């Protein structure tokens, strides 16, 4: 039994000519071919769907970017913290004077002379009076200049505990303290410059005036140190000359 055209349809009460049937079949076949030509395969449709990010994927990517941003901020903050700790360690450890070997320097420093002529300036460092017993002591400190000069006089006034001035003193220089050519002179390595006053007491201060042959004189406040404490015990003279 031979089947008729696939597109032929018989509707009761309606008469259709064969020409109409052929036209309908032709149009239907052309439409099918067109649809097949433009239709996407299932694999192609799947590929396009997979390429388009889903809402969940977009949310995941946004969350990943947020996490990465947060990690970046935390990393930056941690780096700044490390730098700060290193900086504090350098400031509080390496440069702390008590963590280094050094010569104790409880006295005061002063430069004497015209700063416009630096070679002629006398540099006084760690100036103090060391007292082993109340009422007397010796002048301590180091002096240096690039030119030639000499210490010619020492005098002063002790400051009492109430802040008032005590009895003045004049130091005895047993031998010339000569300065020359940048050689440092340590006063406690020379014959001692002795000073006496009933108001010289360890723990107090004194107004001291130093006189130099070329640089002139300078007056400053210097401490009176206890010679019975380290490291001053070792610089005690064998005999203090009379003043």
C-alpha positions in Angstrom: 0.0 0.0 0.0 1.5 3.3 -1.1 1.4 6.2 1.4 0.5 9.6 0.2 2.5 12.8 0.6 3.5 13.4 4.3 2.1 16.9 4.2 -1.3 15.9 2.6 -4.2 16.2 5.0 -7.8 15.4 4.3 -10.4 17.5 6.1 -14.0 16.2 6.0 -16.1 18.5 3.9 -13.2 20.3 2.3 -12.0 19.5 -1.2 -8.3 20.2 -1.9 -6.7 20.0 -5.3 -3.5 18.2 -5.9 -1.8 21.5 -6.9 -2.6 23.0 -3.5 -1.3 19.8 -1.9 2.0 20.0 -3.9 2.4 23.7 -3.0 1.8 23.0 0.7 4.3 20.1 0.6 6.9 22.3 -1.1 6.4 25.1 1.4 6.6 22.7 4.3 9.8 21.0 3.0 11.4 24.4 2.4 10.5 25.5 5.9 12.0 22.3 7.4 15.2 22.8 5.4 15.5 26.4 6.6 14.9 25.4 10.2 17.5 22.7 10.0 20.0 25.2 8.5 19.6 27.7 11.2 19.0 25.3 14.1 21.8 24.8 16.7 23.0 21.4 17.6 22.5 20.4 21.2 26.3 20.5 21.8 26.4 24.1 20.4 23.5 25.1 22.6 25.3 23.5 25.6 28.5 25.4 24.8 26.7 28.7 24.7 25.0 28.1 28.0 28.2 27.0 29.7 29.9 30.2 28.5 27.4 32.4 30.1 28.2 32.8 33.8 25.4 31.7 36.1 24.2 33.9 38.9 25.9 31.5 41.4 29.2 31.7 39.4 29.0 35.5 39.3 28.4 35.6 43.0 31.3 33.2 43.5 33.6 35.4 41.4 32.5 38.5 43.3 33.1 36.7 46.6 36.6 35.6 45.3 37.5 39.2 44.3 36.3 40.4 47.7 38.3 37.7 49.5 41.4 38.6 47.4 40.9 42.3 48.2 40.5 41.5 51.9 43.6 39.3 51.7 45.5 42.1 50.0 44.5 44.6 52.7 45.4 42.2 55.5 48.8 41.5 53.8 49.4 45.3 53.5 48.5 45.8 57.1 50.7 43.0 58.2 53.6 44.4 56.2 53.2 47.8 57.8 53.1 46.2 61.2 56.3 44.3 60.6 58.0 47.4 59.4 56.8 49.3 62.5 58.1 46.5 64.8 61.5 46.5 63.0 61.6 50.3 63.3 60.8 50.2 67.0 63.3 47.4 67.5 66.0 49.4 65.8 65.0 52.6 67.8 64.7 50.8 71.2 67.4 48.2 70.9 70.4 49.0 68.7 70.8 52.7 69.6 70.1 52.5 73.3 73.2 53.8 75.1 72.9 51.4 78.0 73.1 48.4 75.6 76.5 49.5 74.3 80.0 49.5 75.8 80.8 53.2 76.6 82.8 55.3 78.9 80.4 56.8 81.6 80.0 60.6 81.0 78.1 62.3 83.7 79.6 65.7 83.2 78.7 68.5 80.8 80.1 69.6 77.5 81.0 73.1 76.1 83.0 74.6 73.3 85.1 77.7 74.0 86.2 80.2 71.4 85.1 81.8 68.2 83.1 79.3 66.1 84.0 81.2 63.0 87.6 80.0 63.6 86.9 76.3 64.3 90.6 75.3 64.5 91.0 77.6 67.5 88.0 76.4 69.4 88.7 74.4 72.6 86.3 71.5 73.1 85.6 70.6 76.8 83.8 67.3 77.4 82.4 65.6 80.5 83.4 68.5 82.9 82.6 67.7 86.5 83.9 67.9 90.0 84.6 64.6 91.7 84.4 64.7 95.5 85.5 61.8 97.8 84.8 63.8 101.0 82.6 66.8 101.6 84.3 70.1 101.2 86.9 69.2 98.6 87.3 67.6 95.2 89.1 67.6 91.9 88.2 68.9 88.4 87.5 66.2 85.9 87.0 66.3 82.2 88.8 66.1 78.8 90.0 69.0 76.6 91.1 69.1 73.0 91.8 71.7 70.3 93.2 71.6 66.8 95.4 74.7 67.5 97.6 75.5 70.5 96.2 76.7 73.9 96.4 76.1 77.6 94.1 76.0 80.6 95.2 78.9 82.9 92.5 79.1 85.6 89.6 77.3 87.3 87.2 78.9 89.7 83.6 78.4 90.8 80.7 78.6 93.3 79.0 75.6 94.7 75.2 75.5 94.7 73.6 74.5 98.0 70.7 72.1 98.4 68.3 75.0 98.8 69.5 76.6 95.5 71.5 79.4 97.1 75.2 80.0 96.3 77.8 78.6 98.6 81.4 79.7 99.4 83.4 80.2 96.2 86.5 78.2 95.4 89.6 78.7 93.2 91.3 75.7 91.7 95.0 75.0 92.0 96.7 74.1 88.7 99.9 72.4 89.8 101.4 72.3 86.3 100.6 73.8 82.9 97.7 72.1 81.1 99.0 72.5 77.5 96.8 71.8 74.5 98.0 71.3 70.9 97.5 69.6 67.6 94.2 67.7 68.4 95.7 65.7 71.3 93.1 65.1 74.0 94.1 65.9 77.5 92.3 64.1 80.3 92.5 66.2 83.5 92.4 63.2 85.9 95.5 61.8 84.1 97.4 65.0 85.0 98.4 66.3 88.4 94.9 66.9 89.9 93.3 70.4 89.9 92.0 70.5 93.5 89.1 72.7 94.7 88.0 73.3 98.3 84.8 74.8 99.7 82.7 73.8 102.7 79.7 73.7 100.3 81.2 71.2 97.9 79.1 68.1 98.4 78.4 65.1 96.1 75.0 65.1 94.5 75.0 68.9 94.2 76.2 71.3 91.4 78.7 74.1 91.0 79.0 77.0 88.7 82.5 76.5 87.2 84.6 79.0 85.2 87.4 77.8 82.9 90.0 80.2 81.6 92.1 79.5 78.5 95.1 81.5 77.2 93.7 82.0 73.7 90.1 80.8 73.5 89.0 83.0 76.5 86.8 81.8 79.4 83.5 80.1 79.8 81.2 79.6 82.7 78.8 76.7 83.1 77.0 74.6 85.6 78.6 71.2 86.3 77.7 68.3 88.6 79.6 67.3 91.8 80.0 63.5 91.5 80.5 61.0 94.4 84.0 59.8 94.0 83.3 56.7 96.1 81.1 55.2 93.4 82.3 53.4 90.4 83.9 54.3 88.1 85.3 57.3 90.0 87.1 55.4 92.7 89.9 54.5 90.3 90.7 58.2 89.6 91.1 59.3 93.2 94.5 61.0 93.6 97.0 59.6 96.0 97.2 63.0 97.8 95.2 66.1 97.3 97.4 69.2 97.3 96.6 72.0 99.6 94.6 75.0 98.3 
